[in-house]
């Protein structure tokens, strides 16, 4: 497998928000793969990520919340993996309250939109454990929440932390239910 490079970028101004489209290439590719292989489940991860970002944009631009993009590039400088961490005074308490969760520690964050391009799957564990979680711990984050309905990722999250909740989300046209879980990872 070719060499990959791990990077991060703080999303904090209009310019960095405009760069999101490039960072979300693995998500777009995943949606196209689902459609091409007739696996589309009426849930567009790319569109939903953009809606999620737009909902948080004002709190991020005002400095109440902080969003960091962790991403992986290949030798051609193409983004082949993405994961966002969200911290802050507005969105984290909102997320915890919505799911009846408590952060027993003082500095929690939520990880969102974890996608690795299909040709590079298998490096996600290294990326998450050795780069993202290590960086978050160095930044003073002590608890990480991960919300996921992707079955291939659940075994990794079970190894990293504990299942603390579940949820049901409706697909775009409200045709299907998506069952998912919420994991808590304590960074000690």
N, C-alpha and C positions, 0 to 999 in steps of 0.2 A: 504494500500500500504506500502511496506517495506521502511525502512529508506534509504535516499540517501545522498550522500556527494558531495559538489561542490568543485572542485579543479581547479588550473590553472598551466600551464607550459609554460615557455618561450622557443620557438623553435629558437635556436641560434647557434647550432653547429651540426656537423655530427651525434653525438650520439642522440641528441633530434630528428633529422629527422628520424633516424632509429626506433624511438619509435612511429612514426605516425601510423604505421599499426595497433597497438593495440588501439590507440585512435579512429581510423576510423571504429571500429566494428559496430556501429549503422548505418553507411552509407552502409557498405557491407550487413548488414541484410536487409536494405531497398531495395537494388537492388535485393537481392534474393527473397524478398517478392513479388516484382513486377513480377519477372519471374515466380515464383511459381503460382501466381494468374492470370497469363496471362494478366498482366497489363503493361508489358514491353513496353516502348514507344521509344525504340531505343536511350535512353539516360542513360548512366551508371554514376551515380553521383560519385561513388568511383573512377573510372578511370579518370573522368574529374577533380576531386579534386586533384588527384596525379599529373596530367599534370599541373594544376594550380600551385601547390606547386613547382614542378620542374622548372617552368618558373621563379619563384621568389627566388629560392634557393640562387643564387649568391648574390642578393642584401641583402638577410637576413644574409648570412654568412659574408658578408663584413660590416655589421652594418648600411647600408644605409636604410634598412627597418627593421621593427620589427614585428614578428609574435608571438601571444600568443594563446595557446590552452586553452579554458575553457571547462571543461568536468565534467560529473556527473558519479559517481560510485554508485552501489548498495551495499548491505551488503556483497556480494561475491567478491567485488572489481572488478566487470565487468564494463566496460565503457558502459553506457546506453544513454549518450547524449554527443554531441560535438558541439562546435562553435569556430571559429577562428576569432581573430581581427588582422587586418593588418594596420600598420601605417608606415610612412616613407617618404623619400625624392624622391623616384623613383616611386613606384607602385601607390601611392595615386594620384599624379598629372597625371599619365598615365590613371588611371581609370576615374578621373574627366574629363580629356580632351576627352577621347573616348566617353563619354556620354554627352558632352556639359554641364557639371555641374560646379558650383563654390562652393567652401567652403568659406563662408563669414567670418568664424571665422579662428582661427590660427592653430588649432590642430585637424584635422579630422582623422577618421579611417573608414575602411570598415569591415563589418562583413561578413564572408564567411562560407559556409558549416554547416548550422544549422540543425542538425538531432537529434531526440529523438527516442529511440527504441519504437516500437509500443506498448509494454506492459506498457510503462511509459508516453505515450502522455498525455498532460494535465499539466505537470509540466514545460513545456517550457516557459510559461509566467513568472512564478516565477523565474526560472533560469535566463532568459534574463533581466528582470526588476530589481530584487532584488540582483542579484549577478554580472552579466556581466556589465550592464550599470553603476551600482554603482561603480564598480572597475575602469572602464574606466574614469569615471568622476574624481575619486580620483587621477588617473594618469595624469590628465590635458587634457583629450580629451573633446572637446566641441561639436563636430558634428560627428554623426555616419551615414554611408550610408549602406543600406541593399539592395541587389539585389536578387529578388526571383521570381520564376515562380510556386511555390507550392501554390495552391489555399487555402489549409487549414491554411497557415500561414499569408495570406494577411490581414485578419481581425485584427490580433494582430498588424501587422505593421501599419495599418491604425490608430489604437488607440495610438500607440507610437509616430508617427510622421506624415509627409505629403508625399504624392506621388509626386516625382519631375521628373520622367522620366519613359520611358518604353524601351523595347528592344525586338528583335526577335533573337533567337538563333536557329541554325540548329542542328538536331540530329546527332549522330555519322556518320551514313551512308547518311546523308543529305536527309532523307526521309520525315522528319516532321519538322515543325516549332514549337518552344517553345516560347510562349508569356510570358513576365515577366515585372515586375515593379521595379523601384528603389525608395526607401524611404529614407528620411532624418529625422533623429531624433536629435534634439538639446538638449544637456544635460545642463540644466540651474540650 
